[in-house]
């Protein structure tokens, strides 16, 4: 999705993704490395240097995944880190799934991971820019 920040006069790109699910877990794999490369290429292709880019979604990765290094090279900063992004509907011990990255941290007025209301096995991520 693309919109224009009228106050700043720059485009705002929101890229929402659902990463590969692997029954073996959320660790780095060759398929996930290829996925990270494709995501980085998409961001490179759509953005202008002045644009604000938000990349978010259910990545199905651990917080130390190589994907975050690939996206950091583009200037994207992860706001979730190791926070729990799962609701009580998710019973497994690994509580990492959703992430939100931005290209300009200074543009963030508020970021919150909501525990309530629960609407799925993922907690809602709220970003005010």
Secondary structure by P-SEA (a helix, b strand, c coil): cccccccccbbbbbbbbbcccccccccccaaaaaaaaaaaaaaaacccccbbbbbbcccccccccaaaaaaaaabbbbccccccccccccccccccccbbbbcccccccccccccccccccccbbbbcc
